[in-house]
Amino acid sequence: MYGLDRQALVDDVLHGQGLVAHSPVMPNSWAYNEEVTRYIYDPALGRQLLEQAGWIDNDGDGADREGVRMAFVLLGRTRPSWMPSQPCGPPWACSLSPRPSACPASLRTS
């Protein structure tokens, strides 16, 4: 979470029309916990924690551990418009990992 600029993601993908979620429960709900842990954008801390866990970027192409490369997939209804044109994905996704891949997925539950 420290390596993902979630506010930039909201600004870029949602055109500023959203809130950074710190919990699955929205702040206006009676069930919201004000004391929930909040992860701020801190790529240096994120790198430090990954290195402590054995995920190290030795060659500049993203972290790996014991030969397994770190990667993540963004699930959504359609392929994001920024995916083909950005060398490592959008700026909010570039601090700790190589370019993310996108996977269009059905969001239907039935």
C-alpha positions in Angstrom: 0.0 0.0 0.0 2.9 2.4 0.7 4.0 2.2 -3.0 0.6 2.9 -4.5 -0.3 6.6 -4.8 -4.0 6.0 -4.2 -4.9 9.7 -4.4 -3.3 10.0 -7.8 -5.2 6.9 -8.8 -8.5 8.5 -7.8 -7.5 11.7 -9.5 -6.4 10.0 -12.7 -8.7 7.1 -13.2 -11.8 8.5 -11.5 -11.1 12.1 -12.5 -11.1 13.2 -8.9 -14.6 11.8 -8.3 -13.9 9.5 -5.4 -12.3 9.0 -2.0 -9.2 7.1 -1.1 -10.5 4.0 0.8 -8.9 3.2 4.1 -11.6 0.6 4.9 -14.2 -1.4 3.1 -16.7 0.6 5.2 -17.4 4.2 4.0 -16.8 7.0 6.6 -20.5 8.0 6.6 -21.5 4.5 7.9 -22.3 3.8 11.5 -19.9 0.8 11.2 -16.9 2.9 10.1 -13.9 2.7 12.5 -12.1 6.0 12.8 -9.0 4.2 14.1 -8.5 2.1 11.0 -4.9 1.9 9.9 -4.2 4.5 7.1 -1.4 3.8 4.7 0.1 7.0 3.2 2.0 7.1 -0.1 5.6 6.5 0.9 7.5 4.6 -1.8 10.8 4.7 0.2 9.1 2.9 3.1 7.4 0.5 0.7 10.8 -0.4 -0.8 12.3 -0.9 2.6 9.5 -3.2 3.7 9.7 -5.2 0.4 13.5 -5.5 0.8 13.1 -6.7 4.4 10.7 -9.4 3.1 13.3 -10.4 0.5 11.8 -8.6 -2.6 14.8 -6.8 -4.1 15.3 -5.0 -7.4 18.9 -5.8 -8.4 18.6 -4.9 -12.1 16.2 -2.1 -12.3 13.3 -4.0 -13.8 11.3 -4.6 -10.7 11.7 -6.6 -7.5 12.1 -10.3 -7.4 12.6 -12.9 -4.7 14.3 -16.3 -5.3 13.8 -15.9 -9.1 10.1 -14.9 -8.9 9.3 -11.5 -10.3 6.9 -9.3 -8.4 3.9 -8.3 -10.5 0.3 -7.3 -10.1 -2.8 -7.4 -12.2 -5.5 -4.7 -12.3 -9.0 -6.2 -12.7 -11.7 -4.1 -14.2 -14.4 -4.0 -16.8 -12.2 -2.9 -19.7 -8.6 -2.5 -20.5 -7.5 0.9 -19.1 -6.9 3.6 -21.8 -3.4 4.4 -20.3 -2.1 0.8 -20.6 -0.7 0.8 -24.1 1.0 4.2 -24.0 2.7 4.3 -20.7 6.1 2.6 -20.3 5.5 1.4 -16.8 1.8 2.0 -16.4 0.4 5.2 -15.0 2.6 7.4 -12.7 0.7 6.2 -9.6 1.7 2.6 -10.2 5.4 2.9 -11.0 7.1 3.4 -7.7 7.7 -0.2 -6.6 6.9 -2.6 -9.4 7.2 -3.1 -13.1 4.4 -2.2 -15.4 1.1 -3.6 -14.2 -0.9 -5.8 -16.5 -4.6 -5.3 -17.0 -7.2 -8.1 -17.1 -10.7 -7.3 -18.3 -13.1 -9.2 -16.0 -16.8 -9.6 -15.7 -18.0 -7.9 -12.5 -21.3 -9.8 -12.6 -22.1 -11.9 -9.6 -24.6 -14.1 -11.3 
